[in-house]
Amino acid sequence: MLTLPSTLLAETILNPPKVNLKRWPEVRWGSRLSPSSIPMITIPFRGILFDLDGTLVNSLPAVERAWAQWSIEHGLSPEDILPKIHGRRAVDSIAALAPHLDQETAFIRLEHLEASDTTGVVPLLGAIDFVSSLVDVPWGIVTSGTSAIAEPRLQAAGIPKPPIFVPGEEVPVGKPDPAPFLEGVKRMGLPASTIVAFEDTLAGVLSAKRAQLTVICLTEEGAAEADYIISDYSQVKVSLGEDGQHALHIQ
């Protein structure tokens, strides 16, 4: 077995060739290294755009209940449908999975089922504290859900609706197309290169990357395409700067 000298091992841990958490999956809280040994990553930014479902709130049980009921009502198998719906607008999923249905009628029924069920919708770990720390920081939400679905979930989770809010019905094309995040960038009024996106699905990560944002992913699904990956918001801190220049610190 090859054994590295202790000085070389320490240098490799403290100064990796590329500081990127997705390249260092073993360097996380709960790993064999203590938190003080984990490299700190600093990301300069001016604004933040969040996805909603799976990124700020855990709505998975409600989403799957609604889609399962909708599938059964339309003679479809929930087991076939549920794995294929996440990260995209409902209208796009219905068009792809059930093109034989009357699209408008099918969507209206699904929207009603999703909007009327917020049981079990909760904020993700650390999400409320992190959003609360964004004092004087422009932030917004870019979601595939419609306003009728997203707003009740925000309320159920105790997260305020931000001034910059881009629901699925206000963009011509959904994720993974860049259109949703490009609209968020437009409304924020900042260069895309200065905005950080938080996402949880591959479609969302691709949408944000194609809009030229820096992307932090909260799941393994989009890790290969994201710039950084975290497990929850306890790993992220904000330093507020002058003239709108801020920094995120990931550990």
Secondary structure, DSSP 8 states (H G I E B T S, - for coil): -----HHHHHHHHHS-SS--GGG-TT-STTSSS-GGGS--EEEEESEEEE-SBTTTEE-HHHHHHHHHHHHHHTT--HHHHGGG-TTS-HHHHHHHH-TTS-HHHHHHHHHHHHHT--TT-EE-TTHHHHHHT-TT--EEEE-SS-HHHHHHHHHHHT----SEEE-GGGSSS-TTSSHHHHHHHHHHTS-GGGEEEEE-SHHHHHHHHHTT-EEEESSSTTTTTSSEE-SSGGGEEEE--GGG-EEEEE-
